[in-house]
Amino acid sequence: MLRPFPGFTTYTTRHCVTGSLKHIYDCHGYPISEDMLLGLGRGLGFVYFHIKGADPFYGGRANVARPGEEGLEKTVGRRTGVAVASHATSSARTAQAALRELLEADEPVLVYLDMGFLPYLKLPEGYHFGGHVVAVAGYDPDTGQVLVADRDGELHPVGWDALERARGSRYKPFPPGHTWYTFDFAAARPPAPAEIRESIGEACQQMLAPPIANLGVKGIRKAIRETAKWPQVLDAGALRRTCFNVALFIDHRGGTGGGIFRYMYGRFLTEAAAVTDEPRFAGMGTELTAIGDLWEQVAAAFAAAAQAGKPADLLQSATEPMRDIADREQDFWERLAVLIAA
């Protein structure tokens, strides 16, 4: 029978990674908010990139696992006493065998996959995004189906073949590479105030002093300049698609919680104020929420450009608020860094 694992409950979440982590933490008896998970995991940032063979991309996430980056999942684990292990393989057979073993033990698993292959999302044909994360929350070996917990609060039955196509997708820019995570909660504990402060300091560093100009506040300013060039480097279809995707990955539809993760991080700062006994963090959270409102204006402008007869004509108006955003974020992160250092 296809049913959720014992102790697993589902609910609407804001971001696929923090939502999947919360599902797994809650299932193991360790309730924690998505906002706290994002903050502890050094998960807020900004990135602009345009790599060959893919559309330009705006993103608000940081600490995405790659060489030189621990990844949000492991950073959160380190600050909550949870041993988090990542696994990836080029062998579909190895990945499938490992997943079956965990599911047959009634263990929910966090997996990366290409959302374009998930039938319940009903995405347009040809759409692919391999950085999506779900919690696999049930398994029936007789039918070969799994239950998937996504951001919508539902448990979705998915056939094993569809799941494996999604896990093994090779579409750029984020092929999932049969990646999955396992968790050991034997030493789980609440985060210490010092760890919360440390995580905030790291977020300030990555926004103010990024290793490359595509990241942080510098990345916001670069995105303004590069967006102006899109009509010269993108054909009409790619330009319209890019405008749609930029809007999607700023507002709540793309799993940012709204305001390109600024709303979530603002709430994290409010939680941090109580845990660290530093009430000024709450005021900073309110300020960041207001910056998130400006990002929502940017999202709406890009959405309008995607629907316009000539999207190129609206690019300047779409990026104009970002000049103010960049100045405000520079000032915000500098003041937060001073507060952390006090």
N, C-alpha and C positions, 0 to 999 in steps of 0.2 A: 504493500500500500504506500502511495506517495503522500507523505506527511512531513511536517517540519520536525526537526530533531527536538528531543525533550528539552524544555527550558527556553526554546527559541521563540521570541515574539517579534513581530514586524510592525513598522510605523513609518510615517513619512520622514525623509531626511533631506538635508540641504545639499550635501556634496557627496559624491560617490565614495571617495576614500574615507572621509571621516564618518559617513553614514554606515559603511560596511564595518569599519572598526568598532563603532558604537554597538552595532548589532552583536558583534562577537564579544566585546567586553561585557555587555549586558547579559548575554547568554551564560557567561562564566561568573555571574554574580558581582560584577564590578561596574556599576552604573557610572557614566561620565558623559558630559555634554559634548556635542560635536564642536562647539565653540572652543571648549577647553582642549580638545584633541587637536584642533587646528593650531591653536596657540602654542601648546607644548611641543608640537611637531615642527615648529618653525615653518609653518605652511603658507604664510602670506608673503607675497612679493609682487613683482611684475616682470613679464618677459615679452619681448617682441622678437620674432624671427621669421625669416623667409628663406627656406632651404629649397634647393633645386628639386623639382618634381612635386612640390606641395604648395598649397596656398599660403599667403602671409597669415601670421597667427599672433593674436594678443592673448596673454594668459596672466592670471593673478595668483597662480600657485608658485611656491618655492619648495626647495628641498624634495625634489622628485628624484627617486633613486637612480643613480647612474655613477660611473666612475668619479670619485671625489665627493659624492653626495650620499650620505647615509640613507636618506629617504625618510619621509614623515612617519611611516609605520614603525621603523626601528627607533627613531628618535623619541616617539611617544612611548614605546616600550621601555626604553632606557630610563625615562622619567616617571614611570609608573611601576617599575619592578617586574615588568612582563618580558620574558625572553621571546623575542620575535625573530623568526628565521625566514629569509627569503629563499625561494627556489626558482630556478629557470632552466629550461633544457631545450635543445633543438629537436629532441626526439619526441614526437607525438605519443608514441607508445609508452615511453617512460613517464611522461606527464599524466597520461590517462591512468596508468597503473597506480601512481602515487595518489592521485585524486580519489580513485575508487577505494583504496585502502583507508583513507581518512574518512570518507563518507560512510563506509560500512561500519566504522567505529562511532557513528553518530557525531562526528566532529565537524562543525561548520568551518568552511574554508573561504578565505578571501582570495579571489582570483582576478587577474587582469584579463580583459578581452576586448574585442572590437564590437562596439555596440551596433554596428551596421548589420551584424549577423544575428542579432537577438530578435526573434520573430515578434515578440510582444510589443516592441517599441514601434514597429510599423514605420520605419524611417524610409526616406526616398531611396529608390534603387541607385546604387553607386555611392551612397554616403558611407564613409568609414571614419571611425575614431577609435584607435586601439588603446587609448589611455583610460578606458572606462573600467570601473571596479565594482564588483558585486560580491555578496556573500552567498555561497551555495549552502542552503539551509535544510535540504532534505534529499533523499535518494531512494529510488525503487529499483533494485537490480533486476527485477522481473520484467519491467517495462522499459528500462534504460532511460528513465526520465529523472531529472533533478528539479528541485525547487530553488528558485533564484529570488533573493531579496534585493530589490533595487531601491531607488529613491521615492517611489510612489506609494509605499506602504502596503503594496500587494505582494503575495507570494506567487511567482509565475512558474508554471510547469514548462520545462524546456527539454527537448529531446537531446540525448547524449551527442548525436552527430552534430546538431546545431551548436551545442556548447563547444565542442572541440573545433569546429570551424572558426568560431569566435576567438578561442584561445590561441589558435595557430595562425591567425591572420598575419599577412606580411605587408599590409598597406601602410604607407608612411603617412604622417611623421612619427607615429607612436605604435609600431608593431608590438603586440603584447608578449610575444616570445614565450608562450606557455609559462608565464610567471604566476606563482602563488605564494602565499604566506601561511606559516603555522605559528602557534602561540602556546606558551607555557605560563600559566597564571599562578604557579606554586608560590611565588614570592611577590605577588601583586600588592601594591600599596598606593595610597594617595600621593600625588606629587608634592614635594616640599616647596615652601615659599621661595627658597633660594633657586630651585630649579625653574620655577615660573619666571622669576626675575631674569635668570640666565637666558631663557627662551626669548624674552622680550628684547634683551640686548642683542641677541643674534639677529632678530628681525630688523632692528634698527641698522645693524651693520650691513645686512644684505641689501637694504633699500638705499643706504647712503654711500657705501663703498663697494659696489659690486666688482667682480673680477673682469667683466667685460661690459661694454656700453649698451648691450641689449637688455640689461637687467636693471631692476631698481628704478630710482627716479631718473637716472640717465636713460634707461630704456623707454620710459614714458616720452621723454623729449625726442629720442630717436624715432619712436613710433610715429610722432607727428610728422617728422621730416620724410620718413620712408612712405607713409601713407599718401603723401602728395605725389609720389612717383608711380603709384599703382596704375594710373591710366596708360602710362608708357610701357609697363612691363606685363600687364595682364590683359587678356582678351576680354570681350564684353561679358561672356559667361562666367569667367573666373572672377572678374571684378564684382559682379552681382553676388556670386556665391561667397566671396570673401567678406563682403559687407554684412551678409546674413550671418556668417559664422562669428564675426567679431561681436555683433550684437548678442548672439547666443551665449558667447563665453564671457560676457560682462554681466548680463542680467541673470535672474534666478533659473531660467530655463536650462542653462548650460551647467547647472550644478555648482554655482558659486555662492549660493545663498543670497544673491543680489549684491549689486555694487562691487562686482569683481572681488568678492571675499571680504570687502571692507566692513560690511554689516556683521558678518560672523566674528571678525577679529575685534570689532568694537564691543561686542557682547563678551568676548573672552577677556578684554581688559576690565570690564565691569566685574566679572567673576574673579579676576586676579586681584582687584582692589580688596575684596573681602578676604581672600586667602592670605595675602601678603600684608594686610593691615596698612595699605597705602591707598587712601581714598582718592588721591589725585589720578590714579589710573582710570577710575570711572569717568572723570571729566574728559580725559584723553579719548576714551571710548566713544563718548558723545561726539567729539570733534571728528573722529574717523568715520562715524556714521554719516555725518554731514558731507564728508568727501565722497562717501559712497553714493549719496544722492546725486552728486555731479557726474559720477561715472554712469549712473542710470540715464542721465540726459544724453551722454555719449552713445550709450546702447540704443536709445530711441532714435537718435539721428542716423546711426548706421542702419538700423532696421528700415527707416524711411528711404535711405539711399538704395537699399536692396530692392525696394519696390518701385523706385522711380524709373522714368523712361530713360534718363541719363544719369546713372549713379555717380559718375565722375563729377558732375556739377555740384553734388552735395558733400563731397569729401572734406572741403575746407570747413564747412559749417559743422560737420561731425567732429572734427579734431579741435576746433577752436576752444571748447571748454577744457581740453586737456592741458592747455598752457597754464590756466589757473590751477588745475589739478596738480600739475607738476610742482608749481611754486608752493602750493599748500602742503603737499606731501613732503617736500624738502623741509619746510618749517616744522611740520608735525613730527617727523622722525628725528630731527635734530633735538627738539625739545624733549621728546620721549627718551632719547639717549642720555640727555643731561639728567633727567629724573631717575633713570636706572642707575646712573653712576653716583648719585648723591648718597 
